[in-house]
Structure formats: C-alpha cells, structure tokens
Amino acid sequence: MTPKRTALITGSGKNIGRAIALRLAKDGMNLVIHGGSDLDACKQTAREAESLGAQTHVTVGDVSNRSEVKRISEEALQTFGRVDVLIHNAATRPHQNLFEISDEEWDRVLEVNLGAAFQFCRLLIPGMLEQQWGRILTFAGVNAIRGYPNSPHVSVSKHGAWGLVKALSRDFAGQGITANTISPGAIFTKRTSAREEEFINRQASEVPAKRLGTPEEIASMVAHLVSEEGAYVTGQLIQINGGGAM
C-alpha cells in the first residue's frame, strides 16, 4: 500500500492556508500545519484536518529565522519520514514607501516571503529527489506582481518567489518535481470580513466577476497542482482573481 503523502504548509492556521490544509486532508494527505505565532489557530486547523482523516503535526515559528526553518523541516521529516509537498504560504506585506523602509525591515520581508521558501527547498528537495516526486508552491498576489504601491520590498520578494519556482522547474521537472506560484486576487477572508461592508463592495465592484474569491477556490487550484494530474504544470504563475488581472 502506498503511504500517504505529506504536505508542509506554512501559514496554515487561518484563511487561505487553513483552506488548503483542509482540502488536502480531504484528498488524503497528512499535514504539517505551521503558523507564525497563533498556536491555537493551528491546533484548531489540525483538529478539523484530523476529523477528515489526516495525521497532523503542528508547529509555530518565525520563518524569517533560518534556524527556525531548519527546525520546522526537521520536525516534519522526523514525524512523517518525508515531505512530498511544500506550500510556502506564510507572508508579510507591510506598507512602507521607499524612504520609510529600514534595512532591518527590508531584510525581514525578503526573508519571510522569499528566503524561507529557498531554505525550505534546500532542506526538503533532497527527499523529493529520492522519491522522484515532489510539489512546490509559492505565493505571489495580484498587487505584488503589478507592483505594490508603497511596498517595494513586498513586490521584490514576491517576484523573487516566482523566479525561484521557474529556476526549480528548469532544474527538477525531469525528476518528477513541479514548482509553481499561485497569485490570488481579492479574497474574502476573516480579515476581510471584519472590514466595513462598503470597502468590501468597492473591492468586488472592481473585479469583472463582481465578487471576491474564497479561500476554498484557491485551495481547489492548489489541490490540482499538487496532485498526480498536475504533473505537467510547472514554472507557472497561476492567477486566480475573477478577471481582476489579465
């Protein structure tokens, strides 16, 4: 019997990451559920995933810290023996213009959004090569790809995450490993739902689909990309935005 595949999903305690975790649990994967600091949210996601049949491991840690990335990866490998799917969803998106960004903040944003993805890949791809099978996903975003106003560090980091998967695809597509970037548009999350209705309606009116997307719609695309059926999709930026960017 083929053992269940294991997915490590950073930033999976809430919102899009949570939806991805629950969808992959439903699809039969075991999960490493990670959050930056909200252990309770991660544990709740784990309980829901376990109710769908998944085995889970919960961990929290600051992925801007390379020793934490190493610890998280080692915990995943010790718990499940291998990681087949890496989804780097954790992100930070501060709004600071060119003159407001400190050197420390620049480094932190680049490390969370891009550096951590690189570090996870170096630690986990060797196991994927042994299996001749692996899936890697990073996240960008419509605004980041178009150019975030007053957030050059965010745009640079997200473009870098896309560049990383293109390079990985060149290197490893022939060995059963795919790498892609998901670029969501306006998505209705808990953070969104706490905002004023007028703001939400204005966001929706700017999208040709005339509504916000849902975390579950992002999770559905992720589920395809990390499945056997997604084996021929690699090196791509997948936009999910209701026509908000074309």
ABEGO torsion letter per residue (X at the ends): XBBBBBBBBBGAABEAAAAAAAAAAAAGBBBBBBBAABAAAAAAAAAAAAAAGBBBBBBBEBAABAAAAAAAAAAAAAAAGBBABBBBABBBBBBBBAAABBAAAAAAAAAAAAAAAAAAAAAAAAAAAAAGBBBBBBBBEAAAAAEBBGBAAAAAAAAAAAAAAAAAAAAAAAAGBBBBBBBBBBBBBAAAAABBAAAAAAAAAABAAGBBBBAAAAAAAAAAAABAAAAABBGBBBBBAGGABX
